[in-house]
Amino acid sequence: WNAFGYSLAGFRAAYKHEDAFRQEVLLAVIMVPLALWLPVSHFGKALMIASVLLVIIVELLNSAIEATVDRISLDRHDLAKRAKDIGSAAVLVSLINVLVVWALVLTA
């Protein structure tokens, strides 16, 4: 139960402190019901929803990386910038994945 409580605290912290997380949650709130409503196979719906949830997962990990880097030091450092940029790139790849999965499922 403790782990569940920590997870909920993590969601609350991400929602409170991360603009991108709030935007991606809004995206999920719109796209998950849309995926369920669209006339595609159950497998297609699962892929579409999984691709949206992957964005949430990657954003949570990126936010954790950024918070950790900021905790260590707010000074500018090449490695800190690299860590943050790589985390941001992971989010971008997950967003591109949503576009590709949805396009493939909807055009199949």
C-alpha positions in Angstrom: 0.0 0.0 0.0 2.9 2.3 0.7 4.1 2.0 -2.9 0.6 2.9 -4.2 0.6 6.0 -2.0 4.0 7.0 -3.3 2.8 6.5 -6.9 -0.2 8.8 -6.2 2.1 11.4 -4.7 4.2 11.2 -7.9 1.1 11.8 -10.1 0.1 14.7 -7.9 3.6 16.2 -8.0 3.9 15.8 -11.7 0.5 17.4 -12.3 1.3 20.3 -10.0 4.8 21.1 -11.1 5.0 20.0 -14.8 3.2 21.9 -17.5 4.1 19.3 -20.2 2.6 16.5 -18.0 -0.7 18.4 -17.6 -0.8 18.9 -21.4 -0.2 15.2 -22.0 -2.8 14.2 -19.5 -5.3 16.4 -21.4 -4.2 14.7 -24.6 -4.8 11.3 -23.0 -8.2 12.4 -21.6 -9.3 13.2 -25.2 -7.5 10.5 -27.1 -8.2 7.4 -25.0 -12.0 7.8 -25.2 -11.6 8.7 -28.9 -9.7 5.5 -29.5 -12.5 3.5 -27.7 -15.1 5.2 -29.9 -13.4 4.9 -33.3 -14.5 1.9 -35.4 -11.2 0.0 -35.3 -10.4 -3.5 -34.1 -9.8 -4.2 -30.4 -6.1 -4.7 -31.2 -6.0 -1.3 -32.9 -7.7 0.3 -29.9 -5.2 -1.3 -27.6 -2.3 0.0 -29.7 -3.7 3.5 -29.9 -4.3 3.6 -26.1 -0.9 2.1 -25.3 0.9 4.7 -27.5 -0.9 7.5 -25.6 -0.1 6.0 -22.2 3.5 5.5 -23.2 3.8 9.3 -23.6 2.6 9.7 -19.9 5.2 7.1 -18.8 8.0 8.7 -20.6 7.1 12.2 -19.4 7.0 10.9 -15.8 10.5 9.5 -16.2 11.7 12.7 -17.9 10.3 14.8 -15.1 12.1 12.6 -12.6 15.3 13.0 -14.4 14.9 16.8 -14.6 14.0 17.0 -10.9 17.0 14.9 -9.9 19.4 17.0 -12.1 18.0 20.2 -10.6 18.3 18.8 -7.0 22.0 18.1 -7.6 22.7 21.6 -8.9 21.0 24.5 -10.6 24.3 25.5 -12.1 24.7 25.2 -15.9 26.7 22.1 -16.7 27.1 20.2 -20.0 26.2 16.8 -18.5 23.1 18.3 -16.8 22.0 19.8 -20.1 22.7 16.5 -21.9 20.6 14.5 -19.4 17.6 16.9 -19.7 17.9 17.1 -23.5 18.0 13.3 -23.8 14.9 13.0 -21.6 13.2 15.5 -23.7 14.1 13.6 -26.8 12.6 10.5 -25.4 9.3 12.4 -24.9 9.5 13.6 -28.5 10.0 10.0 -29.8 7.0 8.8 -27.8 4.9 11.6 -29.3 6.0 10.7 -32.8 5.1 7.1 -31.9 1.5 8.2 -31.1 1.3 9.9 -34.6 2.7 6.8 -36.4 0.5 4.3 -34.5 -2.7 6.3 -34.9 -2.0 6.9 -38.6 -1.3 3.3 -39.2 -4.3 2.0 -37.3 -6.7 4.6 -38.9 -5.5 3.9 -42.4 -5.4 0.1 -42.2 
